[in-house]
């Protein structure tokens, strides 16, 4: 996906997250983009690694910085101890004009991610995204218990019970996505 289409996708996703009561900080955008790619098959093509708070893309961080530099996103500071939120600007509306087909093509996936992740805090996002990471690594046919143990091994601060709950929630999300037909399969 070229940079302009990626920007259109991210701007639409940020707006959808905000519409679904998301804080819409960088962590939220990072995890939501990861779900678009790795759960729903949207080809944004950002490389993710397992990092301090779960899957993280340094490439996406650079892209968000570039979008801010181009005036498409702005940081809105929040009172301490909260971090800033990301908001789209009027300049981002040009992305809707330039890339309407891209936004229309992935609108069902964007809406699904917004609905499912919008109201979650960063701790829940970390557990859920790491559950997706572990499931991708071990395979969806691995048991809930095996995936929960692996999540707990990678993130020892996540208790085994919370890890199992995250894996179960991920499985429910995957089933719902399949039921709604929002999973894109490789051509």
C-alpha positions in Angstrom: 0.0 0.0 0.0 1.5 3.4 -0.9 2.0 6.1 1.7 -1.0 8.2 0.7 -3.4 5.2 1.0 -1.8 4.3 4.3 -2.4 7.8 5.5 -6.0 7.7 4.4 -6.5 4.3 6.2 -4.9 5.7 9.4 -6.9 8.9 9.3 -10.2 7.0 8.8 -9.2 4.6 11.6 -8.4 7.4 14.0 -11.7 9.0 13.3 -13.5 5.7 13.8 -11.7 5.0 17.1 -12.7 8.4 18.4 -16.3 7.9 17.3 -16.2 4.7 19.5 -15.0 6.4 22.7 -11.3 5.7 22.2 -8.6 7.8 23.8 -7.0 7.6 20.3 -3.4 7.9 21.6 -0.6 6.4 19.7 -0.9 3.1 21.5 -4.6 2.9 20.4 -3.7 3.6 16.8 -0.8 1.1 16.9 -2.9 -1.7 18.2 -5.9 -0.9 16.0 -3.7 -0.9 12.9 -2.2 -4.2 14.0 -5.7 -5.7 14.2 -6.6 -4.3 10.8 -3.5 -6.1 9.3 -3.1 -9.3 11.3 -6.7 -10.2 12.2 -8.6 -8.7 9.3 -6.1 -8.9 6.5 -6.0 -5.3 5.5 -2.7 -4.9 3.6 -1.3 -1.8 5.3 2.1 -3.6 5.3 3.5 -2.2 8.6 6.1 -4.4 10.2 5.4 -5.2 13.8 7.6 -6.6 16.6 6.8 -7.6 20.1 7.8 -4.7 22.3 7.2 -3.4 25.8 3.4 -3.0 25.5 2.7 -5.7 22.9 3.1 -5.6 19.1 4.5 -2.3 18.0 5.5 -0.9 14.6 8.4 1.6 14.5 7.5 2.1 10.8 4.0 3.1 11.8 5.4 5.5 14.4 7.4 7.2 11.7 4.4 7.4 9.5 2.3 9.0 12.2 5.1 11.5 12.8 5.1 12.3 9.0 1.3 12.7 9.1 1.7 15.2 11.9 4.5 17.0 10.0 2.2 17.3 7.0 -0.6 18.7 9.2 -2.9 15.7 8.8 -2.8 14.7 12.5 -2.2 16.8 15.6 -1.4 16.0 19.1 -3.9 17.2 21.7 -2.3 17.5 25.1 -4.2 16.2 28.1 -3.9 17.1 31.7 -1.3 15.1 33.7 -0.9 12.2 34.1 -2.6 11.4 30.7 -0.7 11.3 27.4 -1.8 13.2 24.3 -4.5 12.1 21.9 -4.2 12.1 18.1 -6.8 14.0 16.1 -7.3 14.3 12.4 -7.2 17.8 11.0 -9.0 19.5 8.2 -6.0 18.7 6.0 -6.8 15.0 6.6 -10.1 15.4 4.8 -8.1 15.7 1.6 -7.2 12.1 2.0 -10.9 11.2 1.7 -11.0 13.1 -1.6 -7.8 11.6 -2.9 -8.4 8.0 -1.8 -12.1 7.4 -1.6 -11.8 3.9 -3.0 -9.3 2.8 -0.4 -11.4 4.1 2.4 -14.6 2.6 1.0 -12.9 -0.8 0.3 -11.7 -1.1 4.0 -14.6 0.7 5.7 -16.1 -2.6 7.1 -12.8 -3.5 8.7 -12.2 0.0 10.0 -15.6 0.0 11.6 -15.2 -3.4 13.1 -11.9 -2.5 14.7 -13.4 0.8 16.0 -16.3 -1.0 17.6 -14.3 -3.8 19.1 -11.3 -1.8 20.4 -12.6 1.8 20.7 -13.5 1.7 24.4 -10.5 -0.4 25.6 -7.7 1.0 27.8 -4.1 0.5 27.0 -3.8 -2.5 29.4 -6.6 -4.4 27.7 -5.2 -3.4 24.3 -1.8 -4.8 25.2 -3.2 -8.1 26.4 -5.5 -8.5 23.4 -2.9 -7.5 20.8 -0.3 -9.8 22.4 -2.9 -12.6 22.3 -3.2 -12.0 18.6 0.6 -12.0 18.3 0.8 -15.3 20.2 -2.0 -16.8 18.1 -0.3 -15.9 14.9 3.0 -17.4 16.2 1.5 -20.7 17.6 -1.5 -21.0 15.2 -5.2 -20.6 15.8 -5.5 -24.3 16.4 -3.3 -24.1 19.6 -5.3 -24.4 22.7 -6.4 -21.4 24.8 -4.3 -22.7 27.6 -1.1 -23.0 25.4 -1.6 -19.5 24.0 -2.3 -18.1 27.5 0.9 -19.7 28.8 2.9 -18.2 26.0 1.4 -14.8 26.5 2.2 -15.0 30.2 5.7 -16.1 29.4 6.2 -13.1 27.0 4.4 -10.7 29.4 5.0 -12.0 33.0 3.1 -9.1 34.4 -0.1 -10.4 32.8 -1.5 -13.1 35.1 -2.3 -16.4 33.5 -6.1 -15.9 34.1 -6.0 -12.5 32.4 -4.0 -14.0 29.5 -6.6 -16.8 29.0 -9.4 -14.2 29.1 -7.5 -12.2 26.4 -7.1 -15.3 24.2 -10.8 -16.1 24.6 -11.8 -12.6 23.7 -9.6 -12.7 20.6 -11.2 -16.0 19.5 -14.6 -14.4 20.0 -13.5 -11.4 17.9 -12.1 -13.6 15.2 -15.4 -15.6 15.1 -17.4 -12.4 14.9 -15.2 -11.0 12.1 -15.7 -14.2 10.1 -19.5 -14.1 10.8 -19.7 -10.5 9.6 -17.5 -11.2 6.6 -14.9 -8.6 7.4 -11.8 -10.9 7.2 -10.0 -10.3 4.0 -8.3 -13.3 2.6 -5.2 -13.1 0.4 -6.0 -13.2 -3.3 
